[in-house]
């Protein structure tokens, strides 16, 4: 709609409409919730934690129309993670880095599981095990 990004207080057919951009607020919230988060701490001798939010792009907004608060978002999020596999004596077998990409998070699909793409720096059997664990644990 042409008036969607209008100046706050714009009147459409005599009704007040305002929109607030919440993208920066969303970036900050997602960073607080998802950065430096321990996902596995020794279960199956695997250690996985998220590192940084690399990207939050798209739209996040709150509209107020006729006294109703209408939040909405269409975001793409990417974050980095690190993992380590250890043997029974707690000696490191492999350390990896990777990324997680959530290409489309929207208020329209909030009751569905989002598409999640996980990459890992090492494609060895242990690297794939860490990737699968990241995907399984991060999907919750």
VOLODREN-875559 format. One line per 2 residues: number of its first residue (from 1); for each residue x, y, z of N, C-alpha, C. Coordinates in Angstrom, 3 decimals. Atoms other than C-alpha are relative to their C-alpha. Layout:
! VOLODREN-875559
NUM	X,Y,Z,X,Y,Z,X,Y,Z | ...
//
This chain:
! VOLODREN-875559
1	0.838,-1.174,0.000,0.000,0.000,0.000,0.882,1.237,0.000 | -0.853,-1.160,0.153,1.384,3.393,-0.937,0.146,0.801,1.279
3	-0.069,-0.814,-1.218,0.669,4.916,2.477,0.605,-0.757,1.169 | -0.504,0.821,-1.091,2.213,2.109,4.518,1.198,0.636,0.699
5	-1.190,-0.611,-0.578,5.498,3.942,5.062,-0.178,1.509,0.139 | 0.292,-1.430,-0.051,3.852,7.266,5.508,0.513,0.642,1.275
7	-0.374,-0.783,-1.171,4.638,9.952,7.981,-0.964,-0.331,1.136 | 0.910,0.269,-1.116,3.280,9.188,11.468,-1.112,1.040,0.061
9	1.150,-0.880,-0.087,-0.182,10.623,11.837,-0.715,0.201,-1.319 | 0.632,-0.115,1.310,-1.040,10.332,8.150,-1.441,-0.484,0.096
11	1.406,0.403,-0.032,-4.754,10.137,7.626,-0.375,-0.661,-1.310 | 0.494,0.749,1.146,-6.156,7.539,5.282,-1.507,-0.129,0.174
13	1.465,0.017,-0.086,-9.872,8.029,4.676,-0.483,0.473,1.364 | 0.437,-0.596,-1.257,-10.113,10.102,7.818,0.420,-0.759,1.239
15	-0.428,0.787,-1.154,-8.458,7.516,10.070,1.504,0.167,0.189 | -1.410,-0.205,-0.304,-5.136,8.032,11.784,0.792,-1.294,-0.167
17	-0.881,1.138,0.237,-2.244,5.730,10.862,1.413,0.427,0.345 | -1.414,-0.280,-0.243,1.273,5.629,12.205,0.783,-1.299,-0.023
19	-0.870,1.160,0.065,4.189,3.280,11.747,1.335,0.354,0.625 | -1.316,-0.179,-0.610,7.358,2.885,13.797,0.921,-1.092,-0.511
21	-1.012,0.946,0.466,10.472,1.250,12.397,0.652,-0.647,1.221 | -0.537,0.730,-1.153,11.621,-1.445,14.853,1.158,-0.917,-0.383
23	-1.065,0.875,0.459,14.476,-2.987,12.862,1.201,0.039,0.942 | -1.150,-0.085,-0.903,17.243,-1.692,15.133,-0.319,-0.649,1.344
25	0.433,0.644,-1.243,15.283,-2.789,18.219,0.048,-1.526,-0.173 | -0.025,1.444,0.278,14.910,-6.247,16.608,1.427,-0.523,-0.047
27	-1.420,0.407,0.029,18.656,-6.422,15.909,0.538,-0.145,1.416 | -0.491,0.040,-1.380,19.415,-5.618,19.542,-0.598,-1.169,0.775
29	0.660,1.090,-0.715,16.866,-8.107,20.888,0.536,-1.358,-0.459 | -0.508,1.272,0.507,18.026,-10.936,18.620,1.443,-0.228,0.437
31	-1.380,0.141,-0.491,21.642,-10.247,19.609,0.019,-0.429,1.457 | 0.067,0.378,-1.419,20.736,-10.453,23.292,-0.475,-1.437,0.175
33	0.579,1.331,-0.144,18.741,-13.654,22.790,0.861,-1.112,-0.598 | -0.646,1.065,0.750,20.961,-15.534,20.351,1.523,0.008,0.008
35	-1.467,-0.057,0.023,24.590,-14.373,20.679,0.575,-0.621,1.272 | -0.716,0.626,-1.122,27.000,-16.315,22.917,-0.891,-0.928,0.827
37	0.945,0.908,-0.627,24.367,-18.926,23.686,0.551,-1.429,-0.067 | -0.470,1.378,-0.034,25.534,-22.382,24.798,-1.163,-0.937,-0.327
39	1.036,0.943,0.415,23.508,-25.061,23.014,0.287,-1.415,0.481 | -0.419,1.303,-0.520,25.470,-28.180,23.965,1.237,0.224,0.865
41	-1.118,-0.179,-0.927,27.817,-28.387,26.932,0.496,-1.363,0.487 | -0.565,1.295,-0.352,29.289,-31.871,26.812,-0.899,-1.180,-0.299
43	0.881,1.103,0.342,26.253,-33.932,25.806,0.560,-0.715,-1.225 | -0.592,0.760,1.093,27.655,-36.702,23.617,1.416,0.456,-0.317
45	-1.340,-0.572,0.163,31.079,-35.067,24.100,0.055,1.093,-1.067 | 0.076,-1.118,0.942,29.927,-32.166,21.892,-0.213,1.300,0.766
47	0.119,-1.334,-0.591,30.229,-28.494,22.754,-0.326,0.968,-1.141 | 0.433,-0.912,1.061,28.336,-25.953,20.660,-0.531,1.274,0.645
49	0.544,-1.279,-0.440,27.685,-22.272,21.171,-0.078,0.957,-1.176 | 0.098,-1.043,1.016,26.546,-19.396,19.041,1.024,1.071,0.332
51	-0.929,-1.101,-0.233,28.892,-16.479,18.599,-0.721,1.324,-0.211 | 0.544,-1.332,0.280,27.626,-13.338,16.894,-1.169,-0.063,-0.962
53	1.005,-0.223,1.031,24.607,-12.186,15.004,0.718,0.746,-1.117 | -0.731,-0.591,1.117,26.132,-11.449,11.612,-0.874,0.936,-0.829
55	0.878,-0.777,0.872,23.074,-10.047,9.858,-1.434,-0.086,0.495 | 1.452,-0.070,-0.154,19.526,-8.932,10.546,-0.459,1.034,-1.015
57	0.460,-0.885,1.068,17.920,-7.472,7.429,-1.488,-0.200,-0.221 | 1.413,0.079,0.331,14.398,-6.756,6.312,-0.782,1.107,0.659
59	0.898,-0.967,-0.624,11.517,-5.030,8.012,-0.496,-0.511,1.336 | 0.666,0.256,-1.272,10.276,-4.888,11.570,-0.677,1.310,0.367
61	0.743,-1.238,-0.206,7.586,-2.392,12.431,-1.170,-0.226,0.949 | 1.239,-0.008,-0.773,4.687,-1.519,14.667,-0.874,1.086,-0.598
63	0.988,-0.944,0.518,1.648,0.109,13.121,-1.056,0.238,1.060 | 1.149,-0.314,-0.843,-1.075,1.859,15.050,-1.056,0.567,-0.928
65	1.098,-0.395,0.889,-4.351,2.135,13.194,-1.318,-0.127,0.757 | 1.278,-0.045,-0.712,-7.661,3.127,14.750,0.136,-0.544,1.426
67	-0.233,0.409,-1.383,-6.180,2.519,18.213,0.495,-1.427,0.166 | -0.482,1.382,-0.074,-5.024,-1.004,17.367,1.506,-0.034,-0.280
69	-1.432,0.183,0.187,-1.380,-2.009,17.686,0.200,-1.233,-0.874 | -0.176,1.065,0.978,-0.303,-4.119,14.710,1.497,-0.176,-0.261
71	-1.423,0.236,0.263,3.251,-5.524,14.848,0.175,-0.851,-1.244 | -0.294,0.822,1.166,4.876,-7.073,11.806,1.492,-0.078,-0.243
73	-1.405,0.132,0.356,8.186,-8.348,10.536,0.168,-0.940,-1.177 | -0.497,0.875,1.060,9.883,-9.908,7.540,1.504,0.134,0.068
75	-1.423,-0.099,-0.286,13.456,-10.638,8.523,0.790,-1.154,-0.588 | -1.000,0.999,0.346,16.500,-12.518,7.322,1.092,0.128,1.054
77	-0.960,-0.030,-1.110,18.903,-13.486,10.117,1.116,-1.000,-0.275 | -1.151,0.893,0.105,22.396,-14.969,10.025,0.838,0.142,1.262
79	-0.862,-0.030,-1.174,24.604,-15.927,12.946,1.124,-1.004,-0.165 | -1.142,0.915,0.035,27.931,-17.632,13.505,-0.031,-0.887,1.233
81	-0.054,0.931,-1.119,28.569,-20.620,15.741,1.343,-0.725,-0.019 | -1.212,0.796,-0.104,31.455,-22.745,16.947,-0.321,-1.279,0.748
83	0.225,1.285,-0.640,31.618,-26.352,17.949,1.307,-0.733,0.212 | -1.172,0.815,-0.286,34.044,-28.819,19.389,-0.470,-1.392,0.406
85	0.248,1.385,-0.400,34.020,-32.604,19.670,1.220,-0.460,0.796 | -1.085,0.502,-0.848,36.050,-34.256,22.421,-0.151,-1.505,0.163
87	0.063,1.434,-0.258,36.943,-37.840,23.183,-0.378,-0.242,1.460 | 0.416,0.350,-1.363,36.123,-39.693,26.415,0.929,0.583,1.062
89	-0.951,-0.603,-0.937,39.247,-38.224,28.047,-0.033,1.526,-0.051 | 0.197,-1.450,0.136,38.049,-34.703,27.161,1.083,0.674,-0.836
91	-0.979,-0.581,0.917,40.802,-34.225,24.575,-0.725,0.389,-1.283 | 0.665,-0.522,1.188,39.774,-32.159,21.584,0.288,-0.860,-1.227
93	-0.115,0.737,1.255,39.115,-34.140,18.407,-0.083,0.944,-1.193 | 0.206,-0.919,1.111,37.943,-31.285,16.206,-0.710,1.256,0.495
95	0.689,-1.271,-0.229,37.006,-27.610,16.461,-0.453,0.519,-1.358 | 0.546,-0.507,1.259,34.774,-26.096,13.786,-0.661,1.356,0.229
97	0.804,-1.221,0.052,33.162,-22.798,12.858,-1.104,-0.244,-1.006 | 1.079,0.148,0.962,29.921,-22.429,11.015,-0.921,1.194,0.029
99	1.000,-1.070,0.033,26.954,-20.271,10.228,-1.394,-0.608,-0.026 | 1.414,0.355,0.051,23.202,-20.447,10.592,-0.702,1.130,-0.732
101	0.739,-0.984,0.783,20.967,-18.692,8.097,-1.488,-0.302,0.116 | 1.463,0.069,-0.017,17.266,-18.072,8.653,-0.463,1.003,-1.054
103	0.233,-0.934,1.095,16.320,-16.591,5.274,-1.335,0.740,0.053 | 1.299,-0.678,-0.010,12.713,-15.710,6.073,-0.735,-0.284,1.306
105	0.783,0.059,-1.232,11.173,-15.048,9.455,-1.040,1.098,-0.125 | 1.070,-0.967,0.218,7.812,-13.355,9.229,-1.134,-0.224,0.981
107	1.198,0.143,-0.832,4.756,-12.652,11.302,-1.033,-0.872,-0.708 | 0.940,0.817,0.761,2.870,-14.445,8.519,0.237,-1.503,0.191
109	-0.286,1.424,-0.172,4.630,-17.768,9.219,0.483,-0.316,1.411 | -0.494,0.180,-1.363,5.180,-17.499,12.977,-0.451,-1.316,0.634
111	0.437,1.275,-0.564,3.237,-20.713,13.677,0.596,-1.197,-0.757 | -0.680,1.049,0.754,5.437,-22.694,11.241,1.464,-0.040,0.421
113	-1.441,0.086,-0.227,8.981,-23.959,11.672,0.703,0.785,-1.102 | -0.700,-0.775,1.034,11.322,-21.525,9.908,0.996,-0.872,-0.753
115	-1.060,0.660,0.752,13.709,-22.634,7.193,1.322,0.358,0.663 | -1.289,-0.210,-0.656,17.145,-23.080,8.775,1.074,-0.672,-0.843
117	-1.132,0.535,0.751,20.388,-23.516,6.830,1.233,0.071,0.896 | -1.187,0.062,-0.852,23.462,-24.640,8.769,1.186,-0.413,-0.852
119	-1.240,0.368,0.666,26.990,-24.689,7.393,1.070,-0.252,1.056 | -1.107,0.317,-0.899,30.182,-26.029,8.946,1.296,0.042,-0.805
121	-1.283,-0.188,0.687,33.847,-25.408,8.117,0.716,-1.306,-0.338 | -0.679,1.275,0.216,34.866,-29.078,8.187,-1.049,-1.053,-0.339
123	1.007,0.960,0.456,32.950,-31.727,6.228,0.380,-1.449,0.334 | -0.361,1.353,-0.438,34.540,-34.708,7.991,-1.187,-0.610,0.753
125	1.104,0.606,-0.763,32.297,-37.219,9.813,-0.259,0.709,1.342 | 0.202,-0.710,-1.276,32.893,-35.382,13.110,-0.595,1.381,-0.258
127	0.568,-1.300,0.364,32.193,-32.031,11.434,-1.477,-0.106,-0.332 | 1.419,0.212,0.331,28.931,-33.393,10.028,-0.810,-0.309,1.254
129	0.688,0.293,-1.265,28.029,-34.721,13.480,-0.273,1.291,0.779 | 0.197,-1.292,-0.667,28.535,-31.242,14.949,-1.071,0.819,-0.718
131	1.010,-0.729,0.780,26.480,-29.713,12.123,-1.397,-0.539,0.288 | 1.303,0.606,-0.281,23.621,-32.175,12.697,-0.465,0.318,1.420
133	0.358,-0.357,-1.378,23.738,-31.496,16.438,-0.418,1.452,0.100 | 0.365,-1.426,0.012,23.647,-27.754,15.803,-1.402,0.181,-0.575
135	1.314,-0.105,0.626,20.656,-28.140,13.517,-1.093,-0.541,0.926 | 0.996,0.600,-0.896,18.809,-30.418,15.955,-0.233,0.860,1.231
137	0.120,-0.783,-1.235,19.524,-28.307,19.037,-0.505,1.415,-0.302 | 0.398,-1.358,0.348,19.097,-24.960,17.296,-1.413,0.105,-0.531
139	1.351,0.006,0.549,15.744,-25.975,15.837,-1.062,0.023,1.096 | 0.963,0.021,-1.107,14.134,-26.053,19.287,-0.381,1.367,0.453
//
